[in-house]
Amino acid sequence: MQELGFTVLLPSLLAIVLAVWTRKVFAALIAGIWLGCYLLGANPLAAIGQSIDRVVMVLSSAGDARVVLFTLCVGGLIALLEASGAVRAFVAWLESKRWGQSRKQAQTVAWLSGVLIFIESNITVLVSATTAKPLFDRFKISRAKLAYIIDSTSAPICILIPFNAWGAFNLGLLSGAGVEDPLSVFFQAVLLNFYAIFAVLLVAAVIAFDLNWGPMKGSEAQAKANSNNSQAAEDDTPRAKIEVNESANPLAMILPILTLVLVMPLGLWITGDGDLRQGSGSTSVLWAVLSASAVAASFMWREQQSIAEPYFTGAGKMVPVALVLMLALALGAVSRELQAGDYLAQILQGAMPKMLLLPVIFLLASAVAFAIGSSWGTFSLLIPLAVPLAGSMELPLAALVAAVLSGGVFGDHASPISDTTVISSMAAEVDHIEHVRTQLPYALVAAAAATVGFMIIGAVS
């Protein structure tokens, strides 16, 4: 493919440009696959049929098929936890432990909810907001601060956990990019995912030291001064309670999550014949989510609640995610056949200092995610290009993956068109633009720290 020269990059570039321009990741990925098939020798019409075959061929790989199935099963698990009342019971249990007796504790409840409920970013946002809104109103903490806390502990937490849809999606991308041990690489990338780590820690520091700067300072001052807020209550008002069915049990939330976490290494040990490093990541995550679903279903069975309907409804909601994953894997396969990553590595090798490559990848991923409002779309576009750079530039593969993941989360976190940003505004019941303005200064601080971190890793590698 060397004779094609720069054109081998066109499928990925077309997908990126269309995603940024139209904000339609599906169409962008399909266009990239079609162009790749055309460059591989098919005529324009035949390339359409080959594009369809490429997507179907994704499922011919057992590992890819398991990851796609895992993505659907995560949706089913989320639906079971919601339908059983487990999430709300868990929140009520936190309340019963007398969390929320001060301004700091009220904010800590929101932070802890985001950290502990890591199944899916939007679920994290909604649960955290439901838990904390009455407490924030009681202590006259601004809704902008609530939106910032729940937004900063949703995607940044979810990307650090491999046992959810985020983990499944990225494990699939790494496997599709030819990474031999995607689970090990992902675990290492978690430790280097500087933006996600700094964002979560910064929220904790903001709560602990009451750090308010930029537009957030004005929002906090207004919330404290506005004694006529119809949703605020006096300090001696009894704390608002979250309504929950008396039969709901917080263990219905805790035990499935524990099962999810514990079965994962067990699956690696079994499939690796006693060696966790040799285990099958795709098999292990599938076993883990199915086991967690069985535990969640057992609580519903005891209460004679319907299981199949909510489970398959939840799985159905994850079909768009599974389709994006399949399209991304197909585009990655086409790009590898065109040797696009190798060509890009040849261009960059010698043209850019090694210590700058990781920050540049981080900033590129940030720009793409900010423009399209999707971290997952960014992952699917850039990971197939980033993986081949590791060997050519003699950089740790996990560091390059972490740069893409960090940039995707930062761009999505800062973007006003991101679904998580919008849902955070809605859940906290705050003006959307106010949330974007008040959150951005904190996100930029974490991004600056992440840029320095990636520069240091590049310098010492």
Buried (B, 14 or more C-beta within 10 A) or exposed (E): BEEBEEBBBBBBBBBBBBBBEEBBBBBBBBBBBBBBBBBBEBEEEEBBEBBBEBBEBBEEBEBBBBBBBBBBBBBBBBBBBBBBBBBBBBBBBBBEEEBBEEBBBBBBBBBBBBBBBBBBBBBBBBBBBBBBBBBBBBBBBBBBBBBBBBBBBBBBBBBBBBBBBBBBBBBBBBBBBBBEBBBBBBBBBBEBBBBBBBBBEBBBEBBEEEBBEBBBBBBBEEBBEEEEEEEBBEEEEEBBEBEBEEEBBBBBBBBBBEBBBBBBEBBBBBBBEEEBEEBBBBBBBBBBBBBBBBBBBBBBEEEEBEBEEBBBEBBEBBEEBBBBBBBBBBBBBBBBBBBBBBBBBBEBBEEEEBBBBBBBBBBBBBBBBBBBBBBBBBBBBBBBBBBBBBEBBEBBBBBBBBBBBBBBBBBBBBBBBBBBBBBBBBBBEBBBEBBBBBBBBBBEBBBEBBBEBBBBBBEEB
